[in-house]
Amino acid sequence: MVTLPYVIRVVGSSMEQFDFSIEEAAWSLGCPKTAAFFKVVLPNVTSGISSAFMLAFINSFNNIPVSMFYQVLACPPSRQP
């Protein structure tokens, strides 16, 4: 949750650089929209997705205290009498 803005920014910039006319060409050649996504768009955006994963994974080690704080807020310790 803490690293989500990094992922959105990296994958978003990767999607901005993608030429969507390639996807439209796949549609015009008879490829269904879902197949065009998996065969045309996803392979071209994979580098952005993998770099966003690595950036978020490495940055998550820097945010361990924040994650522990969120965990305490979500599941407060039970009080026993």
N, C-alpha and C positions, 0 to 999 in steps of 0.2 A: 504494500500500500504506500509505503514511503517512497519507493523508487518508481512508482507509476508515471510521474511526469517525465522522467528520463526515457522510459519506454515509449511514451506517446510522442515525444519530440524526435527520437531517432527513427521510429517506424514511420512517422508522419513525413519526415524529410525524405525517406526512401520512397514513399508513395508519391511524393511531389515530383520526383525525378523520373517516375515511370511514365512511359508513353502509352496512353490508353488507346491509341489508334491500333496498336497490336492486338489488344483484346477485341476491339471492334472488328478487326480483320478475321479473327478466329470465329466470331459470331457469324460473319457474312459467309464463311466457308462451311457453315453448318454445325459448328461445335456448340453444344448447349452451354448456358451461362455458368453452371457449376463446374463443368469440365474445363471451360476456358479459364476459370479462376484457378483451378488446381494445376492445369498444364501450362498456362501462360503467365498469369499474374504472380502466383506464389513462387515459382522458381526465380523470377526477377527481383522479388522483394526479400528473398531468403537471407541475403547478406545483411540487410537492415534489421531483420528479426533476430538473427543470431548475434549481431553486435549489440542490440538492445538487451538481449538476454545476458550476455557477458557483462555489460556495464551495470545492469541491475544486480546481478549476482555478486560482483565484486564490491559494489557500493553498499550492498546489504550488510556486509561485515562491518562497515563503519557505523551502521545504525543499530547495533545490537541493544544498546541501552534504551533506545526509543521503542524498539520492538518489545522489550521486556516491560516497559511502562504501559504500552497498549495491552499487553496480556493481563497485567494486573487490573486494569480498568475493565476489561471484558469479563474476567473471571475472578472476582474478589475472593480472597481466602475465607473459608468458612470459619465461623467462630464456634468454638466448642466450650461448653460450660465447665 
